[in-house]
Amino acid sequence: MSGHGPGPRGPGMGPGMAPAQKSLHFGDSLRRLIGELRPERAWMVLVVVLGAGSVFLQVLGPKLLGDATNIVFNGVVGKMLPEGVSKAQAIAGLRAAGQDQVAQMVSGMDVVPGQGIDFGALGTTVLVVLAVYAAAAVLGWGQGFILAHVVQRTGYRLRRDVQAKIDRLSLSHLDSQARGDTLSRVTNDIDNVTQSLQQTLSQLIVSLLTVVGVLGMMFYLSWQLALIALVTVPLSAWLTMTIAKRAQPHFVAQWKSTGDLGGQVEEAFTGHELVTAFNSQDAFATAFTEENERLYRASFRAQFISGTIMPSMAFVSNLNYVLVAVVGGLRVASGALTLGEVQAFIQYSRQFSQPLAQLASMANLVQSGVASAERIFELMDAEEEAPDPVPGARPAAVRGRVEFQDVSFRYEPDTPLIENLDLVVEPGQTVAVVGPTGAGKTTLVNLIMRFYEIDSGRILLDGVDTRTMTRADLRDQIGMVLQDTWLFQGTIAENIAFGRDGATDAEVELAGRATSVERFVHSLPDGYGTVIDDEGGGVSTGEKQLITIARAFLSDPQILILDEATSSVDTRTEVLVQQAMNALRQGRTSFVIAHRLSTIRDADVILVMEEGRIVEKGTHAELLEARGAYARLYESQFAAPVVEET
């Protein structure tokens, strides 16, 4: 397409070219990601309440199990003491027998000499424990159910907002980005964010509440043992932060490479025929392999470095376990604690270490999720099109008069393209725009559509500056048929009806008859109901072009833009396409961009553009007689077709 602006990097991006490394603003991106949960505040409060209830019951469990252990142990020891004496007498007897350490231990126990295990109390305690754990499980299930809804609704809003953002982005921004990378942000990165939120939010809430609850119980049982358990916390925190800091840049590189690789795959698939035709499979394979290697290295480093957090935390947890077990055993022997209390404390120390380890293991998930979130936010923060005026101006009556007044435009600030262009197109005229590749032909019609904003001057539609109109009002008056046909997966009737909301079957068929679609559609199995895919499978290139012309016919625009609409069809099909376009142009102002000069001989005005300027203007006969740039183009096509410009 001639005159096109800077486009996305293709395979020429170059094997071995390293992806740009974007600095990560982890804290800002994390806060912004958490802010995406703001609409779910009420549900998040309920999630915390359910989590707190579940954690409270789970924390209560070891204490109750410790009581059960005490019932059993007290019964065993009590049975060993002489029946009929008091506890004090039994202790005195043990001391008299030289068993001072046993006497010290019994003094801290609730025993009745000669009495065995109280199975009634034991059964009641076990039933209470089972009920507590069952209730904790129910509350945990409810928390998970609500949290899943919260996270998925957040993902839904992110996808909705990103799609809306893409609709507001300027064409110049989208042209400067690889499509595969943009698709990766909308799909892979949002999926990664929702998975990270799902896996971390629940663990984060439960782990934090567990740490608080367990710590409270540990201090309740023994403040000395609690302080010993806390000794390892600073070491755990330091290890986690050090490892996470080293892993974060590799997560950024991982998701950047994922987007780049997606761009390469998308280009290879969409251009598969050309890649094969030019025997470029090896070049693509080489570029793919190098990008795949880059992704492998970044992913390996990110996962390996962050994966060392859990083994490190396990070592610290075991160290803590040893200290608690040794000191706790000594305190049982001294009678300062019961066996059940030490058992409960050891369970609490495990429970205390486990959420700390979970918090540490979440570091890689959080880092990966934040890296993806930053890529999403980068897209969300991209510069948008200038907002439409409110209310937008509208011509009193749209007749199709288009006027360029001293218009200048350039894609790059230091590369002039269109400078001080003046042009008047009267209603109903057919204006053909010709010229070499890069002359600015397609740019001219893109400016009419406001796909790009002009740098200076004015473009008027029936006397109204198009910049004072809303884009929707402006584009409602314009129909386009492009060289690259675009069809979506659906029936032929649905593809034609895309031109106007609410079109009836009769209107679709009328458009089909007017644009020669009728000639081939009845030979298909289901006629207008025949399903075609997004690549137009099942119909030829020319037939696809006729469908797009029928779509434009149905939209009934006052201004028509035909951009190289016949460049990719054979001569016989070109006649059909030309007839369809002639029917479409009746009574409309038309801009026709063409390299095949034979297709625009009947144009009312032919504009010859070179380097963004109109160098010649007139009818076909007038321009041939002038023996200027148009005559040279015409003669180059018909005198030497082997070098026909493409």
C-alpha positions as CSV (number, residue, x, y, z in Angstrom):
1,M,0.0,0.0,0.0
2,S,1.6,3.2,-1.2
3,G,2.4,6.1,1.1
4,H,2.0,4.1,4.2
5,G,3.6,5.2,7.4
6,P,6.1,3.5,9.6
7,G,5.0,-0.1,10.3
8,P,5.8,-2.8,12.8
9,R,9.0,-4.6,12.6
10,G,8.8,-7.7,10.6
11,P,11.3,-10.5,10.2
12,G,13.9,-7.9,9.3
13,M,14.1,-7.1,12.9
14,G,17.2,-9.1,12.7
15,P,18.4,-12.3,14.2
16,G,20.4,-11.7,17.3
17,M,19.0,-8.3,18.0
18,A,18.5,-8.1,21.7
19,P,15.1,-7.0,22.9
20,A,14.9,-3.5,24.5
21,Q,15.2,-3.7,28.3
22,K,12.6,-1.6,30.0
23,S,13.3,-0.4,33.5
24,L,10.9,-1.8,36.0
25,H,8.9,0.3,38.4
26,F,7.9,-2.6,40.6
27,G,6.4,-0.6,43.5
28,D,4.3,1.7,41.3
29,S,3.1,-1.1,39.1
30,L,2.2,-3.3,42.1
31,R,0.2,-0.5,43.7
32,R,-1.6,0.2,40.4
33,L,-2.4,-3.5,40.0
34,I,-3.8,-3.7,43.6
35,G,-5.8,-0.6,42.6
36,E,-7.5,-2.6,39.9
37,L,-9.2,-4.5,42.7
38,R,-10.9,-1.4,44.1
39,P,-14.3,-2.1,42.5
40,E,-14.3,-5.4,44.5
41,R,-13.7,-3.8,47.9
42,A,-16.9,-5.1,49.6
43,W,-16.2,-8.7,48.4
44,M,-12.5,-8.4,49.4
45,V,-13.7,-7.5,52.9
46,L,-15.8,-10.6,53.0
47,V,-12.9,-12.6,51.7
48,V,-10.8,-11.3,54.6
49,V,-13.5,-12.0,57.2
50,L,-14.0,-15.6,55.9
51,G,-10.2,-16.0,55.8
52,A,-9.9,-14.7,59.4
53,G,-12.6,-17.1,60.6
54,S,-10.9,-20.1,58.9
55,V,-7.5,-19.2,60.2
56,F,-8.8,-18.7,63.7
57,L,-10.3,-22.1,63.7
58,Q,-7.2,-23.7,62.2
59,V,-5.0,-22.0,64.8
60,L,-7.3,-23.2,67.6
61,G,-6.8,-26.8,66.4
62,P,-3.3,-27.5,67.7
63,K,-4.2,-26.1,71.1
64,L,-7.1,-28.5,71.3
65,L,-5.0,-31.4,70.1
66,G,-2.5,-30.5,72.8
67,D,-5.3,-30.8,75.3
68,A,-6.1,-34.2,74.0
69,T,-2.4,-35.2,74.3
70,N,-2.4,-33.9,77.9
71,I,-5.5,-36.1,78.7
72,V,-3.7,-39.2,77.4
73,F,-0.3,-38.4,78.9
74,N,-1.9,-37.4,82.3
75,G,-3.8,-40.6,82.3
76,V,-0.7,-42.7,81.6
77,V,1.3,-41.0,84.3
78,G,-1.5,-41.0,86.8
79,K,-2.0,-44.7,86.4
80,M,1.7,-45.1,87.3
81,L,1.2,-43.3,90.6
82,P,-0.1,-45.0,93.8
83,E,-3.9,-44.8,94.1
84,G,-5.5,-43.1,97.1
85,V,-2.9,-40.4,97.6
86,S,-3.0,-36.7,96.7
87,K,-0.9,-35.2,93.9
88,A,1.3,-33.5,96.5
89,Q,1.9,-36.7,98.4
90,A,2.7,-38.5,95.1
91,I,5.3,-35.8,94.3
92,A,6.8,-36.0,97.8
93,G,7.1,-39.8,97.4
94,L,8.9,-39.3,94.1
95,R,11.4,-36.9,95.6
96,A,11.9,-39.2,98.6
97,A,12.8,-42.0,96.1
98,G,15.4,-39.7,94.4
99,Q,13.3,-39.0,91.3
100,D,13.5,-35.3,91.5
101,Q,13.2,-34.7,87.7
102,V,10.1,-36.9,87.4
103,A,8.6,-35.1,90.4
104,Q,9.3,-31.7,88.8
105,M,7.6,-32.9,85.6
106,V,4.5,-34.3,87.5
107,S,4.2,-31.0,89.4
108,G,3.4,-29.2,86.1
109,M,0.8,-31.8,85.1
110,D,-2.9,-32.1,85.9
111,V,-2.9,-35.7,87.2
112,V,-5.0,-37.8,89.6
113,P,-2.8,-40.5,91.2
114,G,-4.1,-44.0,90.3
115,Q,-6.6,-42.7,87.7
116,G,-6.1,-43.7,84.0
117,I,-7.1,-42.0,80.8
118,D,-10.4,-40.1,80.8
119,F,-11.8,-41.5,77.6
120,G,-15.0,-39.4,77.9
121,A,-13.1,-36.2,78.0
122,L,-10.8,-37.5,75.3
123,G,-13.7,-38.3,73.0
124,T,-15.3,-34.9,73.5
125,T,-12.0,-33.1,72.7
126,V,-11.5,-35.1,69.5
127,L,-15.0,-34.4,68.3
128,V,-14.5,-30.7,69.0
129,V,-11.3,-30.8,67.0
130,L,-13.0,-32.4,64.0
131,A,-15.8,-29.9,64.2
132,V,-13.3,-27.0,64.3
133,Y,-11.3,-28.3,61.3
134,A,-14.6,-29.0,59.3
135,A,-15.8,-25.4,60.0
136,A,-12.4,-24.0,58.9
137,A,-12.6,-26.0,55.7
138,V,-16.1,-24.6,54.9
139,L,-15.0,-21.0,55.5
140,G,-11.9,-21.6,53.4
141,W,-14.1,-23.0,50.6
142,G,-16.3,-19.9,50.7
143,Q,-13.3,-17.6,50.7
144,G,-11.9,-19.4,47.6
145,F,-15.2,-19.3,45.8
146,I,-15.6,-15.5,46.3
147,L,-12.0,-14.8,45.5
148,A,-12.2,-16.6,42.2
149,H,-15.1,-14.4,41.2
150,V,-13.2,-11.3,42.3
151,V,-10.1,-12.2,40.3
152,Q,-12.0,-13.2,37.2
153,R,-14.1,-10.1,37.2
154,T,-10.9,-8.1,37.5
155,G,-9.5,-9.9,34.5
156,Y,-12.7,-9.3,32.6
157,R,-12.4,-5.6,33.3
158,L,-8.8,-5.5,32.3
159,R,-9.6,-7.2,29.0
160,R,-12.5,-4.8,28.5
161,D,-10.4,-1.7,29.3
162,V,-7.5,-2.8,27.1
163,Q,-9.9,-3.4,24.2
164,A,-11.5,0.0,24.7
165,K,-8.0,1.5,24.9
166,I,-6.9,-0.1,21.6
167,D,-10.0,1.4,20.0
168,R,-8.9,4.9,21.2
169,L,-5.2,4.5,20.1
170,S,-4.0,6.3,17.1
171,L,-3.2,4.3,14.0
172,S,0.3,5.7,14.2
173,H,0.9,4.1,17.5
174,L,-0.5,0.7,16.4
175,D,1.6,0.9,13.3
176,S,4.7,1.3,15.4
177,Q,4.1,-1.8,17.4
178,A,4.4,-5.5,16.4
179,R,0.9,-7.0,16.3
180,G,2.1,-10.2,18.0
181,D,3.4,-8.2,20.9
182,T,0.2,-6.3,21.3
183,L,-1.8,-9.6,21.1
184,S,0.5,-11.1,23.8
185,R,-0.3,-8.2,26.1
186,V,-4.0,-8.6,25.6
187,T,-3.9,-12.4,26.1
188,N,-0.8,-13.8,27.7
189,D,-0.1,-11.0,30.0
190,I,-3.6,-10.5,31.3
191,D,-3.9,-14.3,31.8
192,N,-0.7,-14.2,33.8
193,V,-1.9,-11.3,35.9
194,T,-5.2,-13.1,36.7
195,Q,-3.4,-16.4,37.5
196,S,-0.9,-14.5,39.7
197,L,-3.7,-12.7,41.6
198,Q,-5.7,-16.0,42.0
199,Q,-2.7,-17.8,43.5
200,T,-1.3,-15.0,45.6
201,L,-4.3,-13.2,47.0
202,S,-5.7,-16.2,48.8
203,Q,-2.3,-17.3,50.1
204,L,-1.4,-13.8,51.1
205,I,-4.5,-13.3,53.1
206,V,-4.4,-16.7,54.8
207,S,-0.6,-16.5,55.3
208,L,-0.7,-13.1,57.0
209,L,-3.6,-14.0,59.2
210,T,-2.0,-17.3,60.1
211,V,1.3,-15.6,61.1
212,V,-0.6,-13.2,63.3
213,G,-2.8,-15.9,64.9
214,V,0.0,-18.4,65.4
215,L,2.3,-15.8,66.8
216,G,-0.3,-14.9,69.4
217,M,-0.8,-18.5,70.4
218,M,2.9,-19.1,70.6
219,F,3.3,-16.1,73.0
220,Y,0.3,-17.4,75.0
221,L,1.9,-20.8,75.5
222,S,5.5,-19.7,76.1
223,W,7.0,-16.3,75.4
224,Q,10.5,-17.7,75.7
225,L,9.9,-20.3,72.9
226,A,8.2,-17.6,70.9
227,L,11.2,-15.4,71.0
228,I,13.4,-18.3,69.9
229,A,11.1,-18.9,66.9
230,L,11.2,-15.3,65.9
231,V,15.0,-15.3,65.7
232,T,14.9,-16.8,62.3
233,V,12.4,-14.3,60.8
234,P,14.9,-11.6,59.9
235,L,17.1,-14.2,58.2
236,S,14.1,-15.4,56.2
237,A,13.1,-11.9,55.1
238,W,16.6,-11.0,54.1
239,L,17.0,-14.2,52.0
240,T,13.6,-13.6,50.3
241,M,14.3,-10.0,49.4
242,T,17.8,-10.7,48.1
243,I,16.7,-13.5,45.9
244,A,13.6,-11.7,44.6
245,K,15.6,-8.6,43.7
246,R,18.0,-10.7,41.6
247,A,15.1,-12.5,39.9
248,Q,12.9,-9.5,38.9
249,P,14.9,-8.3,35.9
250,H,14.7,-11.8,34.4
251,F,10.9,-11.8,34.7
252,V,10.8,-8.5,32.8
253,A,13.0,-10.0,30.1
254,Q,10.9,-13.2,30.1
255,W,7.6,-11.4,29.3
256,K,9.3,-9.0,26.8
257,S,10.7,-12.0,24.9
258,T,7.3,-13.7,25.0
259,G,5.8,-10.7,23.2
260,D,8.6,-10.6,20.7
261,L,8.3,-14.3,20.0
262,G,4.6,-13.9,19.6
263,G,5.2,-11.2,17.0
264,Q,7.5,-13.4,15.0
265,V,5.1,-16.4,15.1
266,E,2.2,-14.1,14.0
267,E,4.2,-12.7,11.1
268,A,5.4,-16.2,10.0
269,F,1.8,-17.6,10.0
270,T,0.1,-14.6,8.3
271,G,2.9,-14.4,5.7
272,H,3.4,-18.2,5.3
273,E,2.9,-18.2,1.5
274,L,5.4,-15.5,0.9
275,V,7.9,-17.0,3.3
276,T,7.6,-20.3,1.4
277,A,7.7,-18.6,-2.0
278,F,10.9,-16.8,-1.2
279,N,12.5,-19.8,0.5
280,S,12.9,-17.8,3.6
281,Q,12.0,-20.6,6.0
282,D,15.6,-20.9,7.2
283,A,15.8,-17.2,7.9
284,F,12.6,-17.3,9.9
285,A,13.7,-20.5,11.6
286,T,17.0,-18.8,12.6
287,A,15.2,-15.7,13.9
288,F,12.7,-17.9,15.8
289,T,15.4,-20.1,17.3
290,E,17.4,-17.1,18.6
291,E,14.3,-15.4,20.1
292,N,13.2,-18.8,21.5
293,E,16.7,-19.1,23.1
294,R,16.5,-15.6,24.5
295,L,13.1,-16.5,26.0
296,Y,14.5,-19.8,27.4
297,R,17.5,-18.1,29.0
298,A,15.3,-15.4,30.6
299,S,12.7,-17.9,31.8
300,F,15.3,-20.3,33.2
301,R,17.1,-17.6,35.1
302,A,13.9,-16.1,36.5
303,Q,12.5,-19.5,37.6
304,F,15.7,-20.9,38.9
305,I,16.7,-17.8,40.9
306,S,13.2,-17.4,42.4
307,G,13.0,-21.2,42.9
308,T,15.9,-21.0,45.4
309,I,13.6,-19.2,47.8
310,M,11.8,-22.3,49.0
311,P,14.9,-24.4,49.7
312,S,16.4,-21.5,51.6
313,M,13.2,-21.1,53.6
314,A,13.0,-24.8,54.3
315,F,16.5,-24.7,55.7
316,V,15.6,-21.8,58.0
317,S,12.4,-23.6,59.0
318,N,14.2,-26.8,60.0
319,L,16.7,-24.7,62.0
320,N,13.8,-23.1,63.8
321,Y,12.2,-26.6,64.4
322,V,15.4,-28.0,66.0
323,L,15.8,-25.0,68.4
324,V,12.1,-25.2,69.5
325,A,12.2,-29.0,70.0
326,V,15.4,-28.9,72.1
327,V,14.4,-26.0,74.3
328,G,10.8,-27.3,74.6
329,G,11.9,-30.7,75.7
330,L,14.1,-29.1,78.4
331,R,11.1,-27.1,79.7
332,V,8.8,-30.2,79.8
333,A,11.5,-31.9,81.9
334,S,11.6,-28.9,84.2
335,G,7.8,-28.8,84.6
336,A,7.5,-25.4,83.1
337,L,5.4,-26.7,80.2
338,T,3.3,-29.8,79.7
339,L,3.9,-32.3,76.9
340,G,0.7,-31.2,75.1
341,E,1.7,-27.6,75.2
342,V,5.1,-28.4,73.7
343,Q,3.4,-30.5,71.1
344,A,1.1,-27.7,70.2
345,F,4.0,-25.2,70.2
346,I,6.0,-27.4,67.7
347,Q,2.9,-27.5,65.5
348,Y,2.6,-23.8,65.8
349,S,6.2,-23.3,64.9
350,R,5.6,-25.4,61.8
351,Q,2.5,-23.4,61.0
352,F,4.5,-20.2,61.6
353,S,7.3,-21.3,59.2
354,Q,4.9,-22.5,56.5
355,P,3.1,-19.2,55.8
356,L,6.5,-17.4,55.8
357,A,7.7,-19.9,53.3
358,Q,4.5,-19.5,51.3
359,L,4.9,-15.7,51.4
360,A,8.5,-16.2,50.1
361,S,7.4,-18.6,47.4
362,M,4.8,-16.1,46.2
363,A,7.7,-13.7,45.3
364,N,8.2,-15.3,41.9
365,L,4.5,-15.3,41.2
366,V,4.2,-11.6,42.3
367,Q,7.2,-10.7,40.3
368,S,5.9,-12.4,37.1
369,G,2.5,-10.9,37.6
370,V,3.8,-7.4,38.1
371,A,6.1,-7.7,35.1
372,S,3.0,-8.6,33.0
373,A,0.9,-5.9,34.6
374,E,3.5,-3.3,33.7
375,R,3.3,-4.4,30.1
376,I,-0.5,-4.0,30.2
377,F,-0.2,-0.6,31.9
378,E,2.3,0.5,29.3
379,L,-0.3,-0.2,26.6
380,M,-3.0,1.5,28.8
381,D,-0.9,4.6,29.1
382,A,-0.1,4.9,25.4
383,E,-1.0,8.2,23.8
384,E,-4.5,8.2,22.5
385,E,-6.2,10.0,19.6
386,A,-7.2,13.5,20.4
387,P,-10.7,13.5,21.9
388,D,-13.7,14.3,19.7
389,P,-15.2,17.7,20.1
390,V,-18.4,17.8,22.1
391,P,-20.8,18.4,20.5
392,G,-19.3,17.7,17.1
393,A,-20.1,19.9,14.1
394,R,-22.0,18.4,11.2
395,P,-22.6,19.7,7.6
396,A,-26.1,20.9,7.0
397,A,-26.3,18.4,4.1
398,V,-23.6,16.0,3.1
399,R,-23.0,16.3,-0.6
400,G,-19.5,15.0,-0.7
401,R,-17.4,18.2,-1.4
402,V,-13.9,17.7,0.0
403,E,-11.4,20.5,0.2
404,F,-7.7,20.5,1.3
405,Q,-6.5,23.9,2.4
406,D,-2.7,24.3,2.8
407,V,-2.4,20.8,4.4
408,S,0.9,19.6,5.7
409,F,1.7,16.2,7.2
410,R,4.6,14.0,8.0
411,Y,4.9,10.7,9.8
412,E,8.3,11.5,11.3
413,P,9.1,15.1,12.4
414,D,12.3,15.3,10.3
415,T,10.9,13.6,7.2
416,P,8.6,15.8,5.1
417,L,5.8,14.1,3.1
418,I,2.8,16.3,2.3
419,E,3.6,20.0,2.3
420,N,1.1,22.9,1.7
421,L,-1.4,20.8,-0.3
422,D,-4.4,22.5,-1.8
423,L,-7.2,20.5,-3.5
424,V,-10.9,20.8,-4.2
425,V,-13.1,17.8,-5.1
426,E,-16.6,18.6,-6.1
427,P,-19.6,16.4,-5.2
428,G,-20.0,13.3,-7.3
429,Q,-16.6,13.6,-8.9
430,T,-14.3,10.6,-9.3
431,V,-10.8,11.5,-8.4
432,A,-8.0,9.1,-9.3
433,V,-4.7,9.4,-7.4
434,V,-1.6,7.9,-9.1
435,G,2.1,8.1,-8.6
436,P,5.1,6.1,-7.6
437,T,5.3,4.1,-4.3
438,G,5.7,6.4,-1.3
439,A,4.3,9.5,-3.1
440,G,1.6,9.9,-0.5
441,K,-1.4,8.5,-2.2
442,T,-2.7,6.4,0.6
443,T,-1.7,9.0,3.1
444,L,-4.0,11.4,1.3
445,V,-7.1,9.3,1.9
446,N,-5.9,8.4,5.5
447,L,-6.0,12.1,6.3
448,I,-9.5,12.3,5.0
449,M,-10.5,9.5,7.3
450,R,-8.6,11.1,10.2
451,F,-6.6,7.9,10.7
452,Y,-3.8,10.4,11.1
453,E,-4.1,14.0,12.2
454,I,-2.7,16.7,9.9
455,D,0.1,19.0,11.2
456,S,-1.3,22.2,9.7
457,G,-4.0,23.4,7.4
458,R,-7.6,22.2,7.1
459,I,-9.6,19.5,5.5
460,L,-13.2,20.5,4.9
461,L,-16.2,18.2,4.2
462,D,-19.0,20.3,2.7
463,G,-17.5,23.4,4.3
464,V,-17.0,21.9,7.8
465,D,-13.5,21.3,9.2
466,T,-13.3,17.5,9.8
467,R,-11.4,18.1,13.0
468,T,-14.5,19.8,14.4
469,M,-16.6,16.7,13.6
470,T,-16.6,13.5,15.6
471,R,-14.7,10.6,14.0
472,A,-17.9,8.5,14.0
473,D,-19.9,11.2,12.1
474,L,-17.1,11.7,9.6
475,R,-16.6,8.0,8.9
476,D,-20.3,7.4,8.7
477,Q,-20.1,9.3,5.4
478,I,-17.1,7.4,4.0
479,G,-16.9,3.9,2.6
480,M,-13.5,2.1,2.0
481,V,-12.5,-0.8,-0.2
482,L,-8.9,-1.7,0.4
483,Q,-6.3,-3.7,-1.5
484,D,-6.1,-6.1,1.5
485,T,-9.5,-7.6,1.8
486,W,-10.7,-8.2,5.4
487,L,-13.3,-10.8,6.1
488,F,-14.2,-12.4,9.4
489,Q,-15.3,-15.9,10.2
490,G,-19.0,-16.0,9.4
491,T,-21.4,-16.3,6.5
492,I,-21.1,-14.2,3.3
493,A,-24.3,-12.5,4.3
494,E,-22.9,-11.5,7.7
495,N,-19.7,-10.2,6.1
496,I,-21.7,-8.0,3.8
497,A,-24.1,-6.9,6.5
498,F,-21.0,-5.7,8.5
499,G,-21.4,-2.5,6.4
500,R,-24.5,-1.4,8.2
501,D,-26.1,-2.3,11.5
502,G,-29.6,-3.8,11.2
503,A,-29.3,-4.6,7.5
504,T,-32.1,-6.9,6.3
505,D,-31.6,-10.0,4.1
506,A,-33.2,-8.2,1.2
507,E,-30.8,-5.3,1.5
508,V,-27.8,-7.7,1.7
509,E,-29.0,-9.5,-1.5
510,L,-29.6,-6.1,-3.2
511,A,-26.0,-5.1,-2.5
512,G,-24.9,-8.5,-3.7
513,R,-26.7,-8.1,-7.0
514,A,-25.4,-4.6,-7.5
515,T,-21.8,-5.6,-7.0
516,S,-21.7,-8.9,-8.9
517,V,-21.6,-11.1,-5.8
518,E,-24.7,-12.7,-7.1
519,R,-22.7,-14.2,-10.0
520,F,-20.8,-16.6,-7.8
521,V,-22.7,-16.9,-4.5
522,H,-25.5,-19.2,-5.9
523,S,-22.9,-21.7,-7.0
524,L,-21.8,-22.1,-3.3
525,P,-23.5,-24.9,-1.2
526,D,-25.4,-22.5,1.1
527,G,-25.5,-19.4,-1.0
528,Y,-25.3,-16.3,1.1
529,G,-25.3,-18.6,4.2
530,T,-22.0,-20.1,3.2
531,V,-19.5,-19.8,6.0
532,I,-16.1,-18.5,5.2
533,D,-13.2,-18.1,7.6
534,D,-11.2,-15.0,8.5
535,E,-8.8,-15.6,5.6
536,G,-11.7,-15.9,3.2
537,G,-11.3,-19.6,2.7
538,G,-13.8,-21.1,0.2
539,V,-13.8,-18.1,-2.1
540,S,-11.3,-16.7,-4.5
541,T,-9.3,-13.4,-4.1
542,G,-11.6,-11.6,-6.6
543,E,-14.7,-13.0,-4.9
544,K,-13.4,-11.7,-1.6
545,Q,-12.9,-8.3,-3.1
546,L,-16.5,-8.3,-4.5
547,I,-17.8,-9.1,-1.0
548,T,-15.9,-6.1,0.5
549,I,-17.3,-3.9,-2.3
550,A,-20.8,-5.2,-1.5
551,R,-20.2,-4.3,2.1
552,A,-19.3,-0.7,1.1
553,F,-22.3,-0.5,-1.2
554,L,-24.6,-1.5,1.7
555,S,-23.2,1.2,4.0
556,D,-24.4,3.7,1.4
557,P,-21.6,6.3,1.9
558,Q,-21.5,9.7,0.3
559,I,-17.7,9.5,-0.1
560,L,-16.0,6.4,-1.4
561,I,-12.3,5.4,-1.2
562,L,-11.0,2.6,-3.4
563,D,-7.4,1.8,-2.5
564,E,-5.8,-0.5,-5.1
565,A,-9.0,-2.5,-5.1
566,T,-8.2,-4.4,-8.3
567,S,-4.4,-4.9,-7.9
568,S,-4.6,-8.5,-6.8
569,V,-7.2,-10.0,-9.2
570,D,-6.9,-11.4,-12.7
571,T,-8.0,-9.6,-15.8
572,R,-11.4,-11.4,-16.1
573,T,-12.2,-10.8,-12.5
574,E,-11.0,-7.2,-12.8
575,V,-13.8,-6.6,-15.2
576,L,-16.4,-7.8,-12.6
577,V,-14.7,-5.8,-9.9
578,Q,-14.6,-2.7,-12.1
579,Q,-18.3,-3.1,-12.9
580,A,-19.1,-3.4,-9.2
581,M,-17.0,-0.4,-8.4
582,N,-18.7,1.6,-11.1
583,A,-22.1,0.7,-9.6
584,L,-20.8,1.7,-6.2
585,R,-19.5,5.1,-7.5
586,Q,-22.7,6.3,-8.9
587,G,-23.7,9.6,-7.3
588,R,-20.8,9.5,-4.9
589,T,-17.6,11.4,-4.5
590,S,-14.9,8.8,-5.1
591,F,-11.2,8.7,-4.5
592,V,-9.5,5.9,-6.5
593,I,-5.9,4.9,-5.8
594,A,-4.6,2.7,-8.6
595,H,-1.4,1.5,-10.1
596,R,-3.2,0.0,-13.1
597,L,-3.8,3.2,-15.0
598,S,-6.2,1.4,-17.4
599,T,-8.8,1.3,-14.5
600,I,-9.0,5.1,-14.1
601,R,-9.2,6.4,-17.6
602,D,-12.8,7.5,-17.0
603,A,-12.0,9.5,-13.8
604,D,-13.2,13.1,-13.8
605,V,-9.9,14.2,-12.4
606,I,-6.5,12.4,-12.2
607,L,-4.0,13.7,-9.6
608,V,-0.4,12.7,-10.1
609,M,1.6,12.8,-6.8
610,E,5.3,12.8,-6.3
611,E,6.9,13.2,-2.8
612,G,3.7,14.4,-1.2
613,R,3.0,17.0,-3.9
614,I,0.4,17.1,-6.7
615,V,2.6,17.6,-9.7
616,E,-0.1,17.2,-12.4
617,K,-3.9,17.4,-12.5
618,G,-6.4,16.8,-15.3
619,T,-8.3,14.2,-17.3
620,H,-6.7,11.1,-18.8
621,A,-6.6,12.7,-22.3
622,E,-5.3,16.0,-21.0
623,L,-2.5,14.5,-19.0
624,L,-1.4,12.3,-22.0
625,E,-1.3,15.3,-24.2
626,A,0.8,17.2,-21.7
627,R,3.5,14.6,-22.0
628,G,4.5,14.9,-18.3
629,A,4.8,12.6,-15.3
630,Y,1.4,10.8,-16.0
631,A,2.4,10.1,-19.6
632,R,5.6,8.6,-18.5
633,L,3.8,6.4,-16.0
634,Y,1.3,5.4,-18.6
635,E,3.9,4.5,-21.2
636,S,6.0,2.6,-18.7
637,Q,3.0,0.3,-18.1
638,F,1.9,-0.3,-21.6
639,A,5.2,0.0,-23.5
640,A,7.2,-2.1,-21.0
641,P,4.9,-4.2,-18.9
642,V,7.7,-6.4,-17.7
643,V,8.8,-3.6,-15.4
644,E,5.3,-2.7,-14.3
645,E,5.4,-0.8,-11.1
646,T,3.9,-2.7,-8.1
